[in-house]
């Protein structure tokens, strides 16, 4: 208990860094996918219209970016529909966004299954670690959040958005979406 209090105090007195950009930490800029498309459709630049996403009409990266954009726009089910057509369901980035969408839908236990699998696939996935720990903060499991914060730092993530936002969430109890 005392170690827990010391760790929380150490986090609280650490100067707050500006949220660092890096990797998938920045929210995606809205495109026509979230500005014009409805019902989970994705903007197809070549066709100049919104279409149902599938493996043949978009690259894996385009699908991934569409899923991120929809997730950050709060369209979690639509984001999941895009994630479903991703060819590599074991890609740690895909697993991270499955976890993200389930966490935002309030299904923390299921979200953690995906975060843990993402971390199993790529132990250096500090974004999955941060998102999972944000859920721990929400649940009042500060000790588990601190353990992930330490892992992020140990894996070279100090000063990144993943580390900074998690440190602030642990300190304040206010979690972040992206």
C-alpha positions in Angstrom: 0.0 0.0 0.0 2.8 2.4 0.9 4.7 1.5 -2.3 1.5 2.2 -4.3 1.1 5.6 -2.6 4.7 6.5 -3.3 4.4 5.5 -6.9 1.2 7.6 -7.3 3.0 10.6 -5.6 6.0 10.2 -7.9 3.8 10.3 -10.9 1.9 13.3 -9.6 5.1 15.4 -9.0 6.6 14.5 -12.4 6.3 17.6 -14.6 3.6 17.3 -17.2 5.0 17.0 -20.7 3.2 18.2 -23.8 1.4 15.4 -25.4 4.0 14.0 -27.8 3.1 13.0 -31.3 4.1 9.6 -32.5 2.8 6.6 -34.3 -0.9 6.3 -34.0 -1.1 8.6 -31.0 -2.5 11.5 -32.9 -6.2 11.4 -33.7 -6.8 10.9 -37.4 -8.0 14.0 -39.4 -11.6 13.6 -40.5 -12.0 12.7 -44.2 -15.0 12.2 -46.4 -15.4 8.8 -44.6 -16.7 10.5 -41.5 -17.9 13.8 -43.2 -20.0 12.3 -45.9 -20.4 8.5 -45.6 -23.2 6.9 -43.7 -23.8 3.4 -42.4 -20.2 2.4 -42.0 -19.3 3.1 -45.6 -15.8 4.3 -46.5 -14.9 7.0 -49.0 -13.4 5.4 -52.1 -11.2 8.1 -53.8 -11.0 6.1 -57.1 -14.8 5.8 -57.4 -15.5 9.2 -55.8 -18.2 7.8 -53.5 -18.9 6.0 -50.3 -18.7 2.2 -50.5 -18.9 -0.8 -48.3 -15.4 -1.7 -47.3 -13.9 -5.1 -48.2 -10.5 -6.6 -48.8 -10.6 -6.0 -52.5 -11.5 -2.4 -52.8 -9.0 -1.0 -50.2 -5.5 -1.8 -49.1 -4.9 -3.0 -45.6 -3.5 0.4 -44.6 -6.5 2.2 -46.0 -8.8 -0.1 -44.1 -6.8 0.4 -40.9 -6.9 4.2 -41.3 -10.7 4.1 -41.9 -11.2 2.0 -38.8 -9.2 4.5 -36.7 -11.1 7.4 -38.2 -14.5 5.9 -37.5 -13.4 4.8 -33.9 -12.2 8.3 -33.1 -15.4 9.8 -34.5 -17.3 7.6 -32.0 -18.7 5.3 -34.6 -17.5 2.2 -32.8 -19.7 -0.4 -34.5 -18.8 1.0 -37.9 -15.1 0.9 -37.0 -15.6 -2.8 -35.9 -17.3 -3.5 -39.3 -14.1 -2.2 -41.0 -11.9 -4.2 -38.6 -13.8 -7.3 -39.5 -12.7 -7.2 -43.1 -9.0 -6.6 -42.2 -7.0 -9.5 -43.7 -4.7 -10.0 -40.7 -6.8 -10.3 -37.5 -3.6 -11.0 -35.5 -2.0 -7.8 -36.4 -1.3 -6.0 -33.1 -2.6 -2.7 -34.5 -5.9 -4.3 -35.5 -6.2 -6.0 -32.1 -5.5 -2.7 -30.4 -8.4 -1.1 -32.2 -10.7 -4.0 -31.4 -9.8 -3.3 -27.8 -10.2 0.5 -28.2 -13.7 0.1 -29.6 -14.9 -2.3 -27.0 -13.4 -0.2 -24.2 -15.3 2.9 -25.5 -18.5 0.8 -25.7 -18.0 0.0 -22.0 -17.0 -3.6 -22.5 -13.7 -3.4 -20.5 -13.3 -7.1 -20.0 -13.6 -7.9 -23.7 -11.4 -4.9 -24.5 -8.7 -6.3 -22.3 -8.7 -9.6 -24.1 -7.9 -7.8 -27.3 -5.3 -5.5 -25.7 -3.6 -8.6 -24.1 -3.5 -10.3 -27.4 -2.0 -7.2 -29.1 0.7 -7.1 -26.4 1.3 -10.8 -26.8 1.8 -10.2 -30.6 4.0 -7.1 -30.0 5.2 -6.6 -26.4 6.4 -3.1 -27.5 2.9 -1.9 -28.5 2.8 0.9 -26.0 -0.4 2.3 -27.4 -2.2 -1.0 -26.5 -0.6 -0.8 -23.1 -1.7 2.8 -22.6 -5.3 2.1 -23.7 -5.6 -0.9 -21.5 -4.3 1.0 -18.6 -6.7 3.8 -19.3 -9.4 1.2 -18.7 -7.7 0.1 -15.5 -7.9 3.7 -14.3 -11.6 3.8 -15.1 -12.1 0.7 -13.1 -10.1 2.0 -10.1 -7.3 -0.6 -10.7 -4.5 2.0 -10.3 -1.9 -0.7 -9.4 -2.5 -2.4 -12.8 -2.3 1.0 -14.6 0.9 1.8 -12.9 2.4 -1.5 -13.9 1.6 -0.7 -17.5 3.0 2.8 -17.2 6.3 1.2 -15.9 6.3 -1.2 -18.9 5.7 1.7 -21.3 8.7 3.6 -19.8 10.9 0.4 -19.8 10.1 -0.1 -23.5 11.4 3.4 -24.5 8.0 5.1 -24.4 8.8 7.8 -21.9 7.6 11.2 -23.2 5.3 9.7 -25.8 1.6 10.4 -25.9 1.0 6.8 -24.6 3.2 7.4 -21.5 2.2 11.1 -20.8 -1.5 10.6 -21.1 -1.4 7.5 -18.9 0.7 9.3 -16.3 -1.9 12.1 -16.2 -4.8 9.6 -16.1 -3.2 7.9 -13.1 -2.6 11.3 -11.4 -6.0 12.8 -12.1 -8.4 9.9 -12.7 -9.3 11.4 -16.0 -8.8 9.1 -19.0 -8.1 9.9 -22.6 -9.5 8.6 -25.8 -6.6 8.8 -28.1 
